[in-house]
Each structure stands twice: as structure tokens, then as C-alpha cells.
Amino acid sequence: MEENLKQQHSATVKIALFGPESTGKTTLSKQLADYFDTVWAPEFAREYLEKKLNTTAQTCSPEDLLPIAIGQVRQENEALLTANKYLFCDTCLLVTKVFSEINYNFCDPILDKAARKHKYDLFFLTDVDVPWENDGLRDQPDNREAHFTIFKESLLQNNKPFVVLSGNAETRFEQAKKIIVELDKAKEMGFSSHDFVQIYERGISLETINSHLNVFRLGISKAVLVRPATKNDGIIKLSSEYEFQQFSDYFDQRKQSLSMTKFVPASGAASRMFKFLNEFLNEFDFENETINAYINRKNATGLTVFLAGMEKFPFFASIDKKLRELYFDFDKWESDKKNYYFIKLLLEPEHFNFSNKPKGILPFHKYASHVATPIEEHLNEAVYYANSNGVSNIHFTISGIHQSHFEKIIDKVKKKIEKSSKVAINIKFSIQNPATDTIAVDFENNPFRNDSGKLVFRPAGHGALIDNLNRLDADVIFIKNIDNVIQNHIEKITLYKKALGGILIELQDKIFQILNQIENESIQQEDIEAIISFIKTKLSITIIEDFQKYTLENKINYIKDILNRPIRVCGMVKNEGEAGGGPFWIRDSKGVISLQIIETSQIDLQNLSQKRILESATHFNPVDLVCGIKDFKGNKFNLNEFVDHETGFIVEKNKNGRDLKAYELPGLWNGAMARWITLFVEVPIATFNPVKTVNDLLKQAHQPH
């Protein structure tokens, strides 16, 4: 019996149509076989049951299922003999198995074993979103959704590679054709059917996967620094506070006619913030050493600072209270035990779990009446500068699993801030698109797989947020990281933010004036010199050497190309030794010199001249940007067109004790904005107050005054 249920081995690509009755399997099988110039294996059960009905007037019974299964396998094996690369199977034994379980609460063990064993390159699971049609044999018009779920669970339980097809017949046909072509490409690249489904479900194209694999194989060229951007050589330094005030006032004059949004990247977890405390919990020998001995053994200066300032942290009271609730004899403990358990409660998943939460929801600032999170502080800031016509729009990029936490905090503080500021606050969220994730590889540059054999994809860093930014619709967008907030002195921060906005608007006015002249064909030869002078001196853009040899038409086209771009005005602070990126003049692969924000990891530190340029940098990037993402006609730019895809980062990571390499896309304010018009403006260091480690919360900017 089992011999009659064996599939014939073949190199033919076999696609099984799978799903409840009356979901278009037969129609689609015929369409696909015709399109790919091959054959299809019809449903044997229909032929068998029609014959039984006509001869005995009886319908299907459990005893019919094994003969049906044998007939189905025979038809499939025979069809393989004439198949042209593909075979489309109208049904399969797994359908018969599910049918038996639904109707009889039982499946013959021989059929069950064969159904599980049979292999197909891909299953198309046909949805029940098409009308049920009575053909004389079908008898299950009800419970279609429940039956669909049972069919889907069968595929999942038996680890079968499948894609769901929904929509009308034409939509399914078009979708199926594309999927089959992509499946072929995936197999040519060495991926399995399960790999293909995993890639397909993430929405990542195979071309993208291939380009990322090539990045690992070929590597990423380091940035070529020409010189650091400095005051009056790439960095604008306003002469006085009065100039900042003038630009701030200009911003206020113009803002009512402009739409504004504050964009806050906020999806990152706080794991790095508590890294040294996690190391302490993992490595401290509680039974056999003192904390002071650990500090000396590990040179753990960060822990010394943490313990010395512990009572000043905004979360101290909450954790201290919890400790006293859990341990009645807490006051009798020695200081080492108290400190150890304080850190345990702070980080343990079953208690406060701070290192696994996003920074945005952590307590940052202690006020007389309450403790504030970065979310609240960003709302406080936004109503001061990112508002127009009494409305402030804020957009947080978050991890989907944490949205409820953000919403809970916002619900608690939003009305209070709106009431005190008389500004309505609109808040929106977006998550980093899984389609921007990048494939991980091992150290041989082969796709990395987890312990279950699945491909590993990783979030592609903040550069992937260009996709989120691209979906916004605003005239002016302020960008600021979630952890760069300040306690008190918002008015002073506001002055510099609005000043950057004023500089952006004034700059746009001049650029749009030139572009409108080009649009109206009113640019003359005598206008070119002044325009080029503006581009070189005000925008710090290098003009191509052969420009003067161009015809007037080509000169105008060149000017339009370099001016019709998104614009960013970036605040820069004096370098005080912070780790991270900074402003530099760089030369790209085509020899073009431009202003860019470059991270240390992008620089070849083995090259002494490059290292010297880095060391001579005078300014640091605090991620304080004001952006214009619309053109002179008011249309949004497609920001993906202005990314330098030759930049990016290859980083080494570890997953469950195994080393891997990951590719991070060009950073949001690095390569993702490389083709933007860029201005750097020096702002006071007081505007930069990031919380990179928990000890930063002890700095004056984060403490009550």
C-alpha cells in the first residue's frame, strides 16, 4: 500500500495548490500550466467521487480516501513525465489528510505518513475570500474561515514552505506568476524554498539580498577625508546671540504658513545605557568578594560613579521602595548587599527590566511633582518650536512591541502640556520597515543561520529610517534623538532650534527663487556668475572644473541639478571628546568634494594622514537637524534618490555565542542624506545632552536646579 503512495523523484519544480474547497485551485493550476507551457496534475478525487455518485448515488466515505490518495499520486507521477520545468498540482495528499480530519476526526496512519512526507517546492495556500460555488460534490459552504485556519495550521505543523494567495482570480494569477519567477531566482542564488518564503514574507527583494551579500564579499570603501569642516570653512559661526535671535524671529514670522513635524528616532533599546551594570551582575562574585574589590579588579570606574550618585537618579525612589516591599529586613543589610540588589531589581526582566526597554519610556528627570521620561520632554520641547497655527506634530519611530508603553505615557502627560502651552499636540508612530532589514552572514560571507536553520536578518541601523522620514509630509522637519533632552532651560534650546529653522527657510527662499527663474526660462548668461557665487559661498558646494566650458543650457541644467534637492541645516557643537561622528570635507569615488557627517567607523584609522585629519576635527555632530524635504513646487522629494549607497557599515555581532557579520545601511544623517544640500552651523554645547550611559543622568543638564 505504502509503495503506491511514493512520490517520483524529479528535478521538476513542483507547486501544490492547497486550501479549502472552492478557493480557485483548479482554475489557477490550469492558468499557471498554460502560462509556463507545462502540464498540471488534476484532482483525482473529483473523477473518483463523480463516478461513485453516478454508479451508487453515494458520496465520499472514509474508505474512499486511500484509493483517492493512490490515484492522486499516480496522476502526479505520470504528469511528471511530460512536465516542462514546472508541475502544478491541483491538490496533494496533505489536502486529503486535512479533509479526513475535518470530516471524520481521523486520518488513516498510512495516508497521514505519506502526506507528511510528500515534498513540494512551494505550496500556494488559497484564501477563502472568493465566493463558494456549488458543483454537486462540494458540501461545506459554512465555516470557511475556520477551515482555512486548519489548512494553514497543517502547513505550519508540517514545516511546509507556503505563500498565501488572496484576491480575485486575476490577482492571484499575477501574484503567483511573480512568486514562481522569484522562487527560481532564489534557488539559483542557493536559497531553499523555506529561505525564499522567509525572504518573501519580509518584503525584501532578491536583488536587495544579492546587493547586500556583495557588500560583504567586496567590502565597503572607507571615507576619504580631505579636511575637517571648521569655522568659516564648512561651518557657519554666527557672530552673536543677537544673530541667533534674528533668525529665530524670522522663523516665527514665517512659520504660520508652513507645516512642521518633529521627527524623533526612538526605537532603540537602552541596553548600552546599562552595559557596565549588566557586566557587573554577570561577573561579580557576590559570595566571595566585595564591590570595592570588583571595582579594583575590573577598573570599573563607571560603577563607582553610579554608586556614589545613586540617590540622585530619578528612578532611585521607586527601586528603593520596591526593595523595602520585597525584603522586610532591608535596612539591616550591609551596603554591598543593598547596592547589589538595587542593580538586580533595576535590570532583572521580572522587575524593572530597564536595559531591555526603549530609552524613551525610562525615567530621566526628577521634578518636584513627578518624574519625566524623554517622551514627555520631547513633547515639552515640541510645543515651543515645532508648532504652527497652534498645532505641534511629533513623529516617533518605535519598535511595534513598545507602542502601548509610549501611548500610556503620552495619555498621561499630553493634556497637561497642551493646557499649559495652549498648543494642540498630534502624535504619530511608525516602525522600522522589516523590508529594510539586512541579511547576516558568517565570517565566510555565507548567509548566517540560527539554530533552527533559518536565515538571520537584523535591523539595518538608523539609516533605514530614511524610509520613515520619506513618508512624512511637512515643510519643515526637526530631527532630534530620543535621549537628547534637557531638564529646564527649554527656552534657551528653543532659541537655537528656531534659529536653525530660520536659516533653512531663508536658504530655501533663495534656492526656490533661482529654481523658479529656471522654470520660467528667465536665467540669462549674466545671472550665472552670481548664482555660482551663491552656491559656492553660501552652500559650500564645489563646482565642477569644466563648468565654464558648458553651454548656457548645460550650465542651467547643472545648476538645477545641484539645487533641486532636499536641504538640511545641521547644528554642530565644539568637539569635547564625545564618541561619534563629525563634519568633514570628503572626496567621493567620482572625485567630488562635499560636506558630510562622517562616523569614526567610516575612517581608515590605519592611514596616518586620515587619522590626523580626524584628530584635528574641531566639531562634533549632536544630531540636531532641520530639514526641508519639498521642492520649489511644493512636491515631496523621493529621499531614497539622494542616498549614497556606497556608504554603510559592516559590523561584527554575536548571536547565541556565534559570531556573525551584519550590514547597516548608510546612516540617516550620514550616507542616507549624502546627496542633500548641507549646511553646518555651530551651536552651543548646551544643546547637546545625550544619555549614552545611565551615569549621564547625573550631569547638570539632567538634574533639578
NORKADA-V904726 format. One record per backbone hydrogen bond with DSSP energy under -0.5 kcal/mol. CO is the residue of the C=O (numbers start at 1). NH is the residue of the N-H. If there is no record, write none. Layout:
co:CO nh:NH
co:CO nh:NH
//
This chain:
co:1 nh:4
co:2 nh:5
co:3 nh:6
co:12 nh:14
co:13 nh:15
co:13 nh:87
co:14 nh:121
co:14 nh:122
co:15 nh:89
co:16 nh:18
co:16 nh:124
co:18 nh:126
co:24 nh:28
co:25 nh:29
co:26 nh:30
co:27 nh:31
co:28 nh:32
co:29 nh:33
co:30 nh:34
co:31 nh:35
co:32 nh:36
co:33 nh:38
co:34 nh:37
co:39 nh:88
co:40 nh:42
co:41 nh:90
co:42 nh:44
co:43 nh:46
co:43 nh:47
co:44 nh:48
co:45 nh:49
co:46 nh:50
co:47 nh:51
co:48 nh:52
co:49 nh:53
co:50 nh:54
co:51 nh:55
co:52 nh:56
co:52 nh:57
co:52 nh:58
co:53 nh:57
co:61 nh:64
co:62 nh:65
co:63 nh:67
co:64 nh:68
co:65 nh:69
co:66 nh:70
co:67 nh:71
co:68 nh:72
co:69 nh:73
co:70 nh:74
co:71 nh:75
co:72 nh:76
co:73 nh:77
co:74 nh:78
co:75 nh:79
co:76 nh:80
co:77 nh:81
co:78 nh:81
co:79 nh:82
co:79 nh:83
co:80 nh:83
co:83 nh:85
co:84 nh:86
co:85 nh:13
co:86 nh:39
co:86 nh:84
co:87 nh:15
co:87 nh:89
co:88 nh:41
co:88 nh:90
co:89 nh:17
co:92 nh:95
co:92 nh:96
co:93 nh:97
co:94 nh:98
co:95 nh:99
co:96 nh:100
co:97 nh:101
co:98 nh:102
co:99 nh:103
co:100 nh:104
co:100 nh:106
co:101 nh:105
co:108 nh:112
co:109 nh:113
co:110 nh:114
co:111 nh:115
co:112 nh:116
co:113 nh:117
co:114 nh:118
co:122 nh:16
co:123 nh:125
co:123 nh:163
co:124 nh:18
co:124 nh:126
co:125 nh:165
co:133 nh:135
co:143 nh:147
co:144 nh:148
co:145 nh:149
co:146 nh:150
co:147 nh:151
co:148 nh:152
co:149 nh:153
co:150 nh:154
co:151 nh:155
co:152 nh:156
co:153 nh:157
co:154 nh:158
co:155 nh:160
co:156 nh:159
co:161 nh:123
co:163 nh:125
co:164 nh:166
co:165 nh:127
co:168 nh:172
co:169 nh:173
co:170 nh:174
co:171 nh:175
co:172 nh:176
co:173 nh:177
co:174 nh:178
co:175 nh:179
co:176 nh:180
co:177 nh:181
co:178 nh:182
co:179 nh:183
co:180 nh:184
co:181 nh:185
co:182 nh:186
co:183 nh:187
co:184 nh:188
co:185 nh:189
co:186 nh:191
co:187 nh:190
co:192 nh:196
co:193 nh:197
co:194 nh:198
co:195 nh:199
co:196 nh:200
co:197 nh:201
co:198 nh:202
co:199 nh:203
co:199 nh:204
co:200 nh:203
co:205 nh:209
co:206 nh:210
co:207 nh:211
co:208 nh:212
co:209 nh:213
co:210 nh:214
co:211 nh:215
co:212 nh:216
co:213 nh:217
co:214 nh:218
co:215 nh:219
co:223 nh:225
co:223 nh:604
co:224 nh:587
co:227 nh:585
co:230 nh:233
co:230 nh:235
co:233 nh:230
co:234 nh:680
co:235 nh:232
co:236 nh:238
co:236 nh:682
co:240 nh:243
co:240 nh:244
co:241 nh:245
co:242 nh:246
co:243 nh:247
co:244 nh:248
co:245 nh:249
co:246 nh:250
co:247 nh:251
co:248 nh:252
co:249 nh:253
co:250 nh:254
co:251 nh:255
co:254 nh:257
co:255 nh:258
co:259 nh:475
co:259 nh:476
co:261 nh:263
co:261 nh:478
co:262 nh:264
co:262 nh:395
co:263 nh:265
co:263 nh:480
co:264 nh:397
co:265 nh:482
co:268 nh:359
co:270 nh:274
co:271 nh:274
co:272 nh:275
co:273 nh:694
co:274 nh:278
co:275 nh:279
co:276 nh:280
co:277 nh:281
co:278 nh:282
co:279 nh:283
co:280 nh:284
co:284 nh:286
co:285 nh:288
co:285 nh:289
co:290 nh:294
co:291 nh:295
co:292 nh:296
co:293 nh:297
co:294 nh:298
co:295 nh:299
co:295 nh:300
co:299 nh:301
co:300 nh:304
co:301 nh:305
co:302 nh:306
co:303 nh:307
co:304 nh:308
co:305 nh:309
co:307 nh:310
co:309 nh:312
co:309 nh:313
co:310 nh:313
co:313 nh:316
co:315 nh:319
co:316 nh:320
co:317 nh:321
co:318 nh:322
co:319 nh:323
co:320 nh:324
co:321 nh:325
co:322 nh:326
co:323 nh:327
co:326 nh:328
co:327 nh:330
co:329 nh:332
co:330 nh:333
co:334 nh:338
co:335 nh:339
co:336 nh:340
co:337 nh:341
co:338 nh:342
co:339 nh:343
co:340 nh:344
co:341 nh:345
co:342 nh:346
co:343 nh:347
co:344 nh:348
co:345 nh:352
co:345 nh:353
co:346 nh:354
co:348 nh:351
co:348 nh:353
co:353 nh:356
co:354 nh:357
co:357 nh:270
co:358 nh:361
co:359 nh:362
co:360 nh:375
co:362 nh:374
co:365 nh:367
co:365 nh:372
co:370 nh:367
co:372 nh:364
co:372 nh:365
co:373 nh:377
co:374 nh:378
co:375 nh:379
co:376 nh:380
co:377 nh:381
co:378 nh:382
co:379 nh:383
co:381 nh:384
co:381 nh:385
co:382 nh:386
co:385 nh:387
co:386 nh:393
co:388 nh:391
co:390 nh:424
co:391 nh:388
co:392 nh:426
co:393 nh:262
co:394 nh:428
co:395 nh:264
co:396 nh:398
co:396 nh:430
co:397 nh:266
co:398 nh:432
co:399 nh:402
co:400 nh:403
co:402 nh:405
co:402 nh:406
co:403 nh:407
co:404 nh:408
co:405 nh:409
co:406 nh:410
co:407 nh:411
co:408 nh:412
co:409 nh:413
co:410 nh:414
co:413 nh:417
co:414 nh:418
co:415 nh:419
co:416 nh:420
co:417 nh:421
co:418 nh:422
co:418 nh:423
co:424 nh:392
co:424 nh:426
co:426 nh:394
co:428 nh:396
co:430 nh:398
co:433 nh:436
co:434 nh:437
co:438 nh:458
co:440 nh:448
co:441 nh:661
co:442 nh:445
co:446 nh:442
co:448 nh:456
co:450 nh:453
co:454 nh:450
co:455 nh:457
co:456 nh:440
co:458 nh:438
co:460 nh:665
co:461 nh:464
co:462 nh:465
co:463 nh:466
co:464 nh:467
co:465 nh:469
co:466 nh:470
co:467 nh:471
co:468 nh:471
co:469 nh:472
co:474 nh:629
co:476 nh:261
co:477 nh:627
co:478 nh:263
co:479 nh:625
co:481 nh:484
co:483 nh:485
co:486 nh:488
co:489 nh:493
co:490 nh:494
co:491 nh:495
co:492 nh:496
co:493 nh:497
co:494 nh:498
co:495 nh:499
co:496 nh:500
co:497 nh:501
co:498 nh:502
co:499 nh:503
co:500 nh:504
co:501 nh:505
co:502 nh:506
co:503 nh:507
co:504 nh:508
co:505 nh:509
co:506 nh:510
co:507 nh:511
co:508 nh:512
co:509 nh:513
co:510 nh:514
co:511 nh:515
co:512 nh:516
co:513 nh:517
co:514 nh:518
co:515 nh:519
co:516 nh:520
co:517 nh:522
co:517 nh:523
co:518 nh:521
co:524 nh:527
co:524 nh:528
co:525 nh:528
co:525 nh:529
co:527 nh:531
co:528 nh:532
co:529 nh:533
co:530 nh:534
co:531 nh:535
co:532 nh:536
co:533 nh:537
co:534 nh:538
co:534 nh:539
co:535 nh:539
co:535 nh:541
co:544 nh:547
co:545 nh:548
co:546 nh:549
co:547 nh:550
co:551 nh:555
co:552 nh:556
co:553 nh:557
co:554 nh:558
co:555 nh:559
co:556 nh:560
co:557 nh:561
co:558 nh:562
co:559 nh:563
co:560 nh:564
co:563 nh:565
co:566 nh:677
co:567 nh:628
co:568 nh:570
co:568 nh:679
co:569 nh:571
co:569 nh:626
co:570 nh:681
co:571 nh:622
co:572 nh:683
co:573 nh:620
co:581 nh:621
co:582 nh:598
co:583 nh:229
co:584 nh:586
co:584 nh:596
co:585 nh:226
co:585 nh:227
co:586 nh:594
co:587 nh:224
co:588 nh:591
co:592 nh:588
co:593 nh:542
co:594 nh:586
co:596 nh:584
co:596 nh:598
co:598 nh:582
co:599 nh:602
co:600 nh:603
co:602 nh:223
co:603 nh:605
co:604 nh:607
co:606 nh:608
co:607 nh:611
co:608 nh:612
co:609 nh:613
co:610 nh:614
co:611 nh:615
co:612 nh:616
co:614 nh:617
co:618 nh:575
co:620 nh:573
co:620 nh:622
co:623 nh:481
co:624 nh:571
co:625 nh:479
co:626 nh:569
co:627 nh:477
co:628 nh:567
co:629 nh:637
co:631 nh:634
co:635 nh:631
co:637 nh:639
co:638 nh:641
co:639 nh:642
co:640 nh:643
co:642 nh:675
co:643 nh:645
co:644 nh:647
co:649 nh:651
co:649 nh:664
co:651 nh:662
co:653 nh:660
co:655 nh:658
co:658 nh:655
co:660 nh:653
co:661 nh:441
co:662 nh:651
co:662 nh:664
co:664 nh:649
co:667 nh:670
co:667 nh:672
co:670 nh:673
co:671 nh:644
co:671 nh:674
co:673 nh:676
co:677 nh:568
co:679 nh:570
co:680 nh:236
co:681 nh:572
co:684 nh:687
co:685 nh:688
co:687 nh:689
co:689 nh:485
co:690 nh:692
co:693 nh:696
co:694 nh:697
co:695 nh:698
co:696 nh:699
co:699 nh:702
co:700 nh:703
co:701 nh:487
//
